[in-house]
Amino acid sequence: MAKKFLTESEAESRRLKAVEFMGRVGGDVAKFESMSPAEYAEGRGFELLQNPLRRVATMTKQELAATLDEVADGLDECLDPSLTREEVIQKVQELSDLAAGEETEDDESGNGDTDED
């Protein structure tokens, strides 16, 4: 049987719903009120995961448009038939990093810090 997973916030949400439900049907509310999210998840057969880190979007529309233009240009470069398979893979990895908002360490243009003021 496949293991089921919940984040801590999902387990807390379900625990609170259980408290509300037990209150409506006259069940043992105190049992669920005293549980931690981890205890609730374990009791229901779930493995608790750490809440994923949430990334705050800090890109302006202009920055996003510039990034999309860079990705489009890079994709056009990948279609160059003179490139080797390894070169295409390297360019696709760089584009993936760019799309993910990661800085590349070895920028072929020479200076990867041109966006900083």
C-alpha positions as CSV (number, residue, x, y, z in Angstrom):
1,M,0.0,0.0,0.0
2,A,1.3,3.4,-0.9
3,K,2.2,5.7,1.9
4,K,0.1,8.9,2.2
5,F,1.6,12.3,3.1
6,L,0.4,15.6,4.5
7,T,2.2,18.8,5.3
8,E,1.9,20.2,8.8
9,S,-0.6,22.9,7.7
10,E,-2.8,20.3,5.9
11,A,-2.8,18.1,9.0
12,E,-3.7,21.1,11.2
13,S,-6.6,22.0,8.8
14,R,-7.9,18.5,8.9
15,R,-7.5,18.3,12.7
16,L,-9.6,21.6,13.1
17,K,-12.3,20.1,10.8
18,A,-12.4,17.0,13.0
19,V,-12.8,19.2,16.1
20,E,-15.7,21.0,14.3
21,F,-17.3,17.8,13.2
22,M,-17.1,16.2,16.6
23,G,-18.6,19.3,18.1
24,R,-21.6,19.0,15.7
25,V,-22.2,15.3,16.2
26,G,-21.5,15.3,20.0
27,G,-18.3,13.3,19.8
28,D,-15.0,13.5,21.8
29,V,-14.0,17.1,20.9
30,A,-11.3,17.2,23.6
31,K,-9.5,14.3,22.0
32,F,-8.9,16.2,18.8
33,E,-8.3,19.6,20.5
34,S,-5.4,18.2,22.5
35,M,-3.7,16.6,19.4
36,S,-0.8,18.2,17.6
37,P,-0.9,18.2,13.8
38,A,1.8,15.5,13.8
39,E,-0.3,13.3,16.2
40,Y,-3.4,13.8,14.1
41,A,-1.5,12.8,10.9
42,E,0.0,9.7,12.5
43,G,-3.3,8.6,14.0
44,R,-4.9,8.8,10.6
45,G,-2.1,6.9,8.9
46,F,-0.3,9.8,7.2
47,E,3.3,10.6,7.2
48,L,3.9,14.3,8.1
49,L,6.1,16.3,5.8
50,Q,7.7,19.7,6.5
51,N,5.8,22.6,5.0
52,P,7.4,23.5,1.7
53,L,9.2,26.8,1.6
54,R,7.1,29.4,-0.1
55,R,8.9,31.6,-2.5
56,V,7.8,35.3,-2.6
57,A,7.5,36.6,-6.2
58,T,9.8,39.7,-6.4
59,M,9.9,40.1,-10.2
60,T,8.4,43.1,-11.8
61,K,6.5,42.7,-15.1
62,Q,9.4,44.2,-17.0
63,E,11.9,41.7,-15.3
64,L,9.5,38.8,-16.1
65,A,9.2,40.0,-19.8
66,A,13.0,40.2,-20.0
67,T,13.5,36.7,-18.6
68,L,10.9,35.3,-21.0
69,D,12.7,37.0,-23.9
70,E,16.0,35.5,-22.7
71,V,14.4,32.0,-22.5
72,A,12.9,32.4,-26.0
73,D,16.3,33.6,-27.4
74,G,18.0,30.6,-25.7
75,L,15.5,28.2,-27.2
76,D,16.2,29.6,-30.6
77,E,19.9,29.0,-30.0
78,C,19.2,25.4,-29.0
79,L,17.7,24.8,-32.5
80,D,21.1,25.5,-34.2
81,P,21.9,22.3,-36.1
82,S,25.7,22.9,-35.6
83,L,25.4,22.4,-31.9
84,T,26.4,19.1,-30.4
85,R,24.1,17.2,-28.2
86,E,26.1,18.1,-25.1
87,E,26.0,21.8,-26.0
88,V,22.2,21.7,-26.5
89,I,21.8,19.9,-23.1
90,Q,24.0,22.6,-21.4
91,K,22.0,25.4,-23.0
92,V,18.7,23.8,-21.9
93,Q,20.0,23.4,-18.3
94,E,21.0,27.1,-18.3
95,L,17.5,28.0,-19.6
96,S,16.0,25.9,-16.9
97,D,18.0,27.6,-14.2
98,L,17.1,31.0,-15.7
99,A,13.4,30.1,-15.7
100,A,13.7,28.9,-12.1
101,G,15.2,32.2,-11.1
102,E,18.6,30.8,-10.3
103,E,21.8,32.5,-11.2
104,T,24.3,30.6,-13.4
105,E,27.8,30.4,-12.2
106,D,29.5,30.3,-15.5
107,D,27.8,32.8,-17.7
108,E,29.3,32.5,-21.3
109,S,28.8,36.3,-21.8
110,G,31.5,36.9,-19.3
111,N,29.7,38.7,-16.5
112,G,26.6,37.2,-14.8
113,D,26.1,40.2,-12.6
114,T,24.8,42.6,-15.2
115,D,21.3,42.7,-13.8
116,E,22.5,44.1,-10.4
117,D,22.8,47.9,-9.9
